């Protein structure tokens, strides 16, 4: 398990280096985005509604990887955003958080929360 976590953290580190953007994600993460997120957030991250837009700096629930992980994990009560904690692993959720954050080109790269330990 430790090796799997280390390999995952190292692969995520490559996503958040200088100049990393959404297109740098793994195929697995891109496929997860297509199947779990694109219906509402659209393929390009611009969102079906303004509050669903990942491409502008207006992040209603915070733009850090940790903030985005929380939203994906817990959902947003009273909104269309449902919890994915029963559908995705912690690693998949964090990879998606890094990926969707990369749609906003105004944000500086940030290391994933798990890689900070």
N, C-alpha and C positions, 0 to 999 in steps of 0.2 A: 504494500500500500504506500509506503514512504517513497519508493522508487516511482510509482505512478504519479504521486503528488509532485515530486521533484521534476519529473519529465513534463508534466502539465505546466508547472510554474515557469520552467525554462521556455516552453513553447509560447506561453503568454507573454513572456518578457520580450520576445521578438515582435509581438504585436504593438507594444507600447514604446518602442524606441523612437528616436528622433524621426519625425516625418511619417510616423505610422498613421494610417487611416483605415477606414472600414474595409477597404479592398484587400488589406493585408491579412485578414482572418483566414483560418483554416476552412477547407471545404465543408467539414462537419459543422462548423459554426454557421457558415453561410446557409447550409441546408436547414439547420435549426431555425434560423431567422426566417427563411422562406416559409417553413411549415407552421411556425408558432407565432410569428410577429408581423409578417408582410401584409396579411389581410387588413390590418388596421393601420400599420405604420408605413405601408407601401414599400415596394422593392427598393426605392431610392431613399427611404427614411423620411420623406417629406410629410407623411401622415395624412390620413383621410380628413382630419380636422386639425386646426392650428395647435391645440394642446398635445397632439400626437406627433408633432414634428421633431425629428432628431437633428435636423440640419441647421436650425437657428439657435442662438444662445438663450432662448427662453425655456429653461428647464424648470417646470413647475415644482418638481419634487427633488431637485438637486441634480448636479451634473457630475459628481464624483463617481468613481466606480462603485464605492460602497453605497451611495444613494441609489444608484441604478439597480444594484443587486437587491437592495431592500424592496424596491418597487416590483421587480420581476418575481421575487420570492413571495412577498406578501400581497401583491396586487394593490389596488387603490379602491377602498370602500366607496360606493356610490358612483363609480365610474366604470367604463367598459373594461378597464385593466384588471384581469383576474390573476389570482395567485398561480404560479407555476411550480411551487415547491413539491407538489405531488407528481408532477410530470417530468421534471428535469433534475439532474444531479446538481450539487453545489458547483461543480466544475463547469458544467454546461451553462448554468446561470451566470457565472462570472465571465465566461468567454463571451456570452451574449452581451453582457454589460459593457465589456471593453469594445466589442464590435459596434454596438449602437452609438456609443459615445464618440466613436470615430467618424460618424456622419457629420458631426459639428466641427468644421475645420477651424473654428475660433478657439477651441479648447487645446490646452497644452497636453502632451502625452502624460499619462499617469500610470504608475505601476499598479497592477491588480492588488487588491487587499490581501489575498493569500500569499502573494510573493513578498509582501512587506515583513512577514514574520521571520 
